Amino acid sequence: MNVVLYGKKDCCLCDDAKAILHELQQEHNFIWKEIDIYSDDVLLERYQIMIPVIEIEGEEVQAGIIQKDVISKRLTQGS
């Protein structure tokens, strides 16, 4: 299962989202990558006030304050 975290440097909510993803990797089998929205004008336009955004298998699952239980539930549905 593929997970993408859209965020930026020096973002405390993004750091919290990364910590949640690291924790969830202990419980679920998935690979995740982080994409800096400032690396792409389209992403910056789309997500600039929404970050962090977690996308699972192409579906935006949650944005802003990331909740571990919401992400965990979606990861369980996908396996």
C-alpha positions, 0 to 999 in steps of 0.5 A: 500500500502506498501512502503520500504525505504532502507537506513542507519544511518547518511545519509542526503539523507535518512533523506530527503527521510523520510521527503518526506514519512512523507509529502506524508502520509498526501496525500496518504494512505500507510504504510512505513518501513525503513530498514538499509542496514547494517543489511543484507549483501545482501542489503548492496551489492545491495544498498550501493552506491544507497541509499536511495532507495524507493520501492513501492509494491516490485518495486524500484521506485527511488534511490539517490535524492528522488523527492516527485512528482515521489513518489506521482505519483507512489502512485497515480497509485497504489491506 
